[in-house]
Amino acid sequence: MHDDPNATVETAAEGSVTVIRVAGELDAVSGAELRSHVSDALESSDGDVVVDLGRVEFVDSSGLGVLVGGLKRCQQQDRGFRLRHLNPKLDKIFGIAGLSRVFELEG
């Protein structure tokens, strides 16, 4: 973990899929940790990556950048990259940023 008390990033396996759960704020600090978790997932398994945002209260531009970077890295390896559990506030942010069409969303 890092020193940001406002966020946590945890990884769990669901079959062949790596699920990365983010809670709190997705910003520059927690985004760096998320980027590290995505890298680890790509190195340690052959399955898709799902980022669960169900407990994220806020995301800034650096957090969005990390998600876009994760998507691109997965696409380069022919791996799926999906976002799960966007709350209405995040859904609005993704819509405004034009990212609702870019990411595969579940739940």
C-alpha positions as CSV (number, residue, x, y, z in Angstrom):
1,M,0.0,0.0,0.0
2,H,1.0,3.6,-0.3
3,D,0.7,6.6,2.0
4,D,-2.6,7.9,0.6
5,P,-5.2,7.2,3.3
6,N,-7.9,8.1,0.8
7,A,-7.4,5.1,-1.5
8,T,-6.7,1.4,-1.6
9,V,-5.9,-0.9,-4.5
10,E,-6.2,-4.7,-4.2
11,T,-5.9,-7.5,-6.7
12,A,-7.8,-10.8,-6.6
13,A,-8.2,-13.7,-9.1
14,E,-11.6,-14.7,-10.4
15,G,-10.8,-17.7,-12.5
16,S,-8.5,-16.6,-15.3
17,V,-9.5,-12.9,-14.8
18,T,-7.5,-10.6,-12.6
19,V,-9.8,-8.2,-10.8
20,I,-8.3,-5.0,-9.4
21,R,-10.5,-3.3,-6.8
22,V,-10.0,0.4,-6.2
23,A,-11.6,2.2,-3.3
24,G,-11.6,5.9,-2.4
25,E,-10.0,8.4,-4.8
26,L,-8.4,7.5,-8.1
27,D,-5.8,10.2,-8.5
28,A,-2.0,10.5,-9.2
29,V,-1.0,8.6,-6.1
30,S,-3.5,5.7,-6.3
31,G,-3.2,5.7,-10.1
32,A,0.5,4.9,-9.8
33,E,-0.4,1.9,-7.6
34,L,-3.2,0.9,-10.0
35,R,-0.7,1.0,-12.9
36,S,1.6,-1.3,-11.0
37,H,-1.2,-3.7,-10.3
38,V,-2.1,-3.8,-14.0
39,S,1.5,-4.5,-14.9
40,D,1.7,-7.3,-12.4
41,A,-1.6,-8.8,-13.8
42,L,-0.2,-8.7,-17.3
43,E,3.0,-10.4,-16.2
44,S,1.5,-13.1,-14.0
45,S,-1.5,-14.3,-16.0
46,D,-2.8,-14.7,-19.5
47,G,-6.4,-13.6,-18.7
48,D,-8.4,-10.4,-18.9
49,V,-8.1,-7.5,-16.5
50,V,-11.2,-6.0,-14.8
51,V,-10.9,-2.9,-12.7
52,D,-13.7,-2.7,-10.1
53,L,-14.5,1.0,-9.4
54,G,-17.6,0.3,-7.2
55,R,-16.0,1.9,-4.2
56,V,-14.3,4.9,-6.0
57,E,-15.7,8.2,-5.0
58,F,-13.6,10.5,-7.2
59,V,-11.4,10.1,-10.2
60,D,-9.2,12.9,-11.7
61,S,-7.6,13.3,-15.1
62,S,-4.4,11.4,-14.0
63,G,-6.6,8.5,-12.8
64,L,-8.5,8.5,-16.1
65,G,-5.1,8.4,-17.9
66,V,-4.0,5.4,-15.9
67,L,-7.2,3.6,-17.0
68,V,-6.7,4.5,-20.7
69,G,-3.0,3.3,-20.4
70,G,-4.2,0.0,-18.9
71,L,-6.6,-0.4,-21.8
72,K,-3.9,0.2,-24.4
73,R,-1.5,-2.2,-22.7
74,C,-4.1,-4.9,-22.6
75,Q,-5.1,-4.3,-26.2
76,Q,-1.4,-4.6,-27.2
77,Q,-1.4,-8.1,-25.7
78,D,-4.8,-9.1,-27.1
79,R,-6.2,-9.1,-23.6
80,G,-9.6,-7.7,-22.4
81,F,-9.7,-4.7,-20.1
82,R,-13.1,-3.9,-18.6
83,L,-14.4,-1.6,-15.9
84,R,-16.9,-2.8,-13.4
85,H,-19.4,-1.0,-11.1
86,L,-19.3,2.6,-12.2
87,N,-21.4,4.6,-9.8
88,P,-23.7,7.4,-11.3
89,K,-21.1,10.1,-10.5
90,L,-18.3,8.2,-12.3
91,D,-20.6,7.2,-15.1
92,K,-21.2,11.0,-15.7
93,I,-17.5,11.8,-15.7
94,F,-16.8,9.0,-18.2
95,G,-19.6,10.2,-20.4
96,I,-18.4,13.8,-20.3
97,A,-14.8,12.7,-21.1
98,G,-16.1,10.5,-24.0
99,L,-14.8,7.4,-22.3
100,S,-18.1,5.5,-22.0
101,R,-17.6,4.5,-25.6
102,V,-13.9,3.6,-25.2
103,F,-14.2,1.2,-22.3
104,E,-16.1,-2.1,-22.0
105,L,-18.3,-1.6,-18.9
106,E,-19.9,-4.3,-16.8
107,G,-22.3,-4.2,-13.9
